[in-house]
Amino acid sequence: MSNAPSPHATSATKPTGAKHVVRLLGVALAMVLLLLVPAIIMSVVIKLATGHTEAAGTWASLAAIVGIAGVLGGGVELGIILTIVMTLLAPLSIVAGATPITGAALMALMCLMVGRLSRFGLHKATMLVPIMIAWPIISPPFWGPQEVVDRTNTTYLGWMAVVFLVGTMFPVIVIPLLMRKRTPPTLLTYSRREAIPYTAMITILAAVGTYYVLDHKKDFGGAFLIATILVLAPIGESESIRPTLLRICGTVVGSVFVILIVTQIQSITLIYVIGLLFGVAAVMSKLATRTWLYYVLMVPTAACLNAYTTKQVSQLGEQRVVDNIVGGVLVLLAMGIALAYSRWSDKHHDSDAVPVAVVAPATA
């Protein structure tokens, strides 16, 4: 019998009041700084080394999100491993995205690993790897004064490896220094019967989604579709259809909100500032366990911080609406298949137990 805590378990009391809000605000601001500092560092380093400003330096923030999730969700050791993984995947993902089949294959491999780690409760801490790597696979940043993307340029690939190295490594170093007394995270493990359909669900849907968006070049924000699939995909009997529907509705509302914002703003600098403010609010809602609000706020955060022009923000918002609806429908269909599999498995008395004949010691 598993000793893992019940997925429905909650703390006896939740801190409330002004002090709690101030604390959440402080933590949220600290998290935003953890995202900004590596992006600033890499932007300055690239400027000094190449003589021109590169938007690719700001992508260190994407890697920093992975580092934060790794340390908080799995400990420093996992954060170090993810730093190595992200550094190696950065150039590999850009090259793989040159064709739909190679991009989909790389996405499938990452999802298979996330699914496997669900047996140890590490899927939520590592899920952001394929989500963030989806961006350089589908729409890598421009490089050079001509603003082009050459997926085989060695210099470009090398710089992107450094960007992701610094981005992931920075929070892995800083967070343990700031949170020395933090207790290790409690990991909720899942059985083989729960992990197998989850792994199949995210691998098939994310790989097919990657192939589709790479084959349709106008969908430059297609990484949102991959994120929608991985975030919404449920695992275990505790994740019902209701929270999945709430997540879908929340992300769609956030996408519409993005479109409404950019119709009134023409300054890309102001767009970035708004994105940071939404980021702070999103982290606060996540820490306050307001999950539905977190999904609403993260959409404008991602759209504002990943665009180069105000027009592109609007396009990302429009694409995000479609991606959320399509991704949500795909996940709901997959949930139906997973439930059917679960019932079939119950009827056939499937379990995690290994047949005695397999583990029985050999006799002389």
C-alpha angles and dihedrals in degrees: 000000000000120000092204116124119258113268087228094055116118134179116272093239134018119214113244139173137066095306091056092050091049090050092050090049091051093050091046092051090048090052091050090051089052087057097044102044098062090045091052092046094052094043090055094044093050091047092052093045100044103025094234136079117256125196087207089079091067090061087081083085090065090054091045090060088058091049092051093049091047096053096041094042102037111009136255093299091059090046091056091049091049090050090059092043094051092047092054095041095051098074093030092055093051092052093043091054091064089089131027094235096053093044091051091047093054091047090051092052092051093048092049089056093048089050092050091050090055087078087066097039094251100113095097091050092049101035090091091066095074090035094057095035088056088073097062090040094055105024115008118190123267119262130200134021090286090059097231134146116227105178092195099048107123095206092051093048092048093051092049090053089053092046092054092042094055093039095054096037097052098069091038088062099037103042096061089051092052096041105038094146096048113127117235114267118263109238122212108211126203134215125247089253089058098039098051098060090040092053092046091047098053095038097052097039096044094044093048090044091052092049091050097050093044088052090052105056095188090067093079090155092057091123085079089066091054091048091050092052095047096043096046098041107109127217127197131008093284093071105076132181094264098069089043091056090047090053092050092049091046095053092045090052089050091051093052088048090057092054092050092050099052094048087070101040129069101172116093089199090058089048089057092049090051089049091054092049090051088048092056091048091047093053090048092052091048092051090047089053092242091140097168091055090047091060092048093052098042092062096064089039093058095039094050097045097045100051132090098200137027089245090056091052089056091048090049089052092052092046090047091058091054093042092052093050094045093043092046093051091048092050092048090052090048090050089056090052091047091051090049090051091049092053091046089050092051092052090052092047094241115178143157092259116117114229111260091232090062097053100033112118117250117256126223 
